[in-house]
């Protein structure tokens, strides 16, 4: 029975890791974006970044892996690998909604894998437990003999050893399976986060919308109707609007999943605890509808957990497949509903992109109608699960684990007892203690927390491996039922430190070996929490210090009647104890973290310090020179102000005493160390010049350098300064180089702020001023004098790549480009980054300071463009003015006034020449004719002017005998180079006598008269790629017409 129960109990760890989220059918969503929200989340008072998620998850995985390694190291590797593989197969099957028959098959395989691990682990675990028990016995013996100080470390070591024993006692195949499941589930969240981040990075243009929406990383978090809203005309930044919506749906699901994952870990992890607190803060900033949706997702996730447990129990108990299939069907519907509900969440971040009230209202209406339907579905699901006898209300929940939640970084629970030895006595008397401390535990499942104290008896020191010692008492209550938190007010009378755990026993239970079990009856429960050290500190006070924020103040101003020193400011008691080393710092007796009852300590009494007389019969010296001072209720002031003769340079010193009483009986009076000697002075405003600040240029972010204050010269102590209200700081310069508070400071730390883009320069007499009010009687001023911004221009010097560039000078070179031909066009392209051998290094250096390498054309030329680092030349190239194609490269940042600021000394210029597109005019002397004669014998014929002429490129013919070439291996289409076929040009007068068709065939017009005329025909060809070779002298044909003669007779 126990084996089956354990499987059921822990299989819920699969729940959150197996959800398959589906897209909405007809509902919208207006939720906030993960990446955008991550950038701006601090504005909402939370810090749920992907970095925070990953860090917390990795921390939890590391903790689980440590547990797994400790157990798995004792098992056979082959058996372990088989178990891990089977666990993965089961998770995949649940996620893919496999039917019960398939799950039953996997359950049987899982049982077999667990049995193999158990068989391989038994002997090694037994040996390890034996060795560890010997260590525990030794530590317990040491604890009984150790003195108070030594006992603290022994108790911690003992708690660690007993926690290790607890882990060894769970060293079996079932526990390894559980750890495999939990690690896989957490790593699965990280994988989802990383996948969506990558998808977001690639989605930069609205043209990529369909690809983005249908990607594996996004498709479960997107709904087409809402995308239609977010890509409508009312939205200007469509990409970020869609990305914010998708990322918001994702974030809503992940936050709910992470919260539930941590609650099911059954182990404390501070990083996950902190992350869950941030998630709660984040959700609290949203509206009521969002909070309801988030709560519903958590509720459904709990239902899912309970349903998976029920499904596994059906399989483990070999119930009917029909019943198991009903449970599996319910699980599938829960998984679908989780995705649907999350898609109906809307957070405030989307408002940055949805500016139209009408559009916002339309989205709200759409989402509300969808969510109302899904909210009703949750009620239906619950009824369905109850009908399947699944305990979704947790009425039958049995406590599976109780985890100690430490309140301090070292995981200790601390009790303090302080004693004094009365004057003339030898026995110490207890005068202060914290005999009650609150300790907290997390109950799993969380549903068992609400009625924990009705169903269970909880005691401390129910030790699992040694005898119980009933010396700690605890009054318990349910601290937070929604998170499964219970707490106890722990008290003790012991003076010894111990390793302690919480023991939980069910009040009504059925023993594990019962023959029959009635449905719904609790199983027997007797479990312990993890062990934790309870450190009991007992100390005898030897001396007391009455701490004051003004203990080091050493002046009063006689020319200002408001100048006084209040020693009660920052009051605290610090103690040195009997046996402390001289170098041991004094200990604060009470604090928020360790509140101690100091009711037996009287209020400090402040008086002038007395110096004992040197001679036995002499009088003590009272440190109040000439009686110039008075002290009333801890406040030191002058008797006479505005009286230089009576007060100037007079000195005094104050000391505090504390009396410890038990009722009316004085136990001991402690005299504190006297405060600083005070001298009366004439007040003048103090000032400090801040100078010789040097910082390197940065166009990426503001530069800040710490300001070191000369506290003494400014007439203030560091402690006083740190407590000044920030309203007392008057920053007279609010732009340019100036003083500012260090970001996030709680101690008024100051910086010199150099705005990003401040140009390199030696800034003399900056003139930034900060006035600080210390009190009504005291001020000081800071004056910022000299700030130097440096720029090493040589760090941004580009150098030519000699393999690509023909170098003319260090800043000028030439590059030849080869054409790229396709069937449709010719073009040129060059990766400009390859021009420089150090491009990558300079680009990185530039990026680090917010700069970049920018390329530009010196002169604009049609068909020549630069896109990023790519120079592109298309067949639209038109350079009739024969301008050089000159590309200039500069390393540019934006200055503080948002103008271009060159970081490199010089502009680099590369002149590009185009090769491979030179065209040639080929005149075949055997067939081509420069003179055509037309006489009475042939004037009716047609004369081909272009016969014997070819226009070629790279040896391939583009046009021949008056006709453009067709595509073949030996030709190039004119259109590929963006060229037109040549045309035939004659004068307007000549057009009366002849006509020429497009292919260059010339005919004489019939005019009825004998024509005698010479006509010059120019075959006009133009190439945008430069001069046509051999064209200039071979472009005209002379036509001689004399119809009074035969053609052969024409000269």
ABEGO torsion letter per residue (X at the ends): XAAAAAAAAAAAAAAAAABBBBBBAABBBBBBBAAAAAAAAAAAGBBBBAAAAAAAAAAAAAAAAAAAAAAAAABBAAAAAAAAAAAAAAAAAAAAGBBAAAAAAAAAAAAAAAAAAAAAAAAAAAAAAAAAAAAAAAAAAAAAABBAAAAAAAAAAAAAAAAAAAAAAABBAAAAAAAAAAAAAAAAAAAAAAAAAAAAAABABAAAAAAAAABAAAAAABBAAAAAAAABAABABAAAAAAAAAAAAAAAAAAAAAAAAAAAAGBBBAAAAAAAAAAAAAAAABBAAAAAAAAAAAAAAAAAAAAAAAAAAAAAAGBBAAAAAAAAAAAAAAAAAAAAAAAABBBAAAAAABABAAAAAAAAAAAAAAAAAAAAAAAAAAAAAAAAGBBAAGAABBBABBBBBBABAAGBBBBBBBBBBBBGBABBBBABBBABBBBBBBBOBAAAAAAAAAABBBBBGBBAABBBBBABBBBBBBABAAAGBBBBBBBBABABBBBBBBBBBBABBBBAABABBBBGBBBBBBBBBBBBBBBBBBBBBABBBBBBAAAABABBBAABAABBBBAABGBBBBBBBBGBBAABBBBBABBAABBBBAAABBBBBBBBBBBBBABAABBBBBBBBGGABBBBGGBBBBABBGBAAAABGBBBBBBBBBBBBBEABBABBBBBBBBBBBBBBBBBBBBBBBBGBBBBBBAABBBBBBBBBBAAAAGBBAAAAAABBAAABBBABABEBBBBBBBGBAAGBBBBBBBBGBBBBBBBGAGBBBBBBABAABBBBBBBABBBBBBBAAAABBBBBAAABBBABAABBBBBBBBBBBAABBBBBBBAAAABAAAAAAAAAAAAAGBBBBBBBABBBBGBBBBEABBBBBAABBBAAGBBBBBBBBBBBBBAAGBBBBABABBBBBBBBBBGABBBBBBBAAABBABBBBBAAAAABBBBAABGBBBBBGGBBABBGGBBBBBBAABBBAAAAGBBBBBBBBBAAAAAABBBBAAGBBBBBBAGBBBBBBBBBBBBBBBAAEBBBGAAAAABBBBBBBAABBAAABX
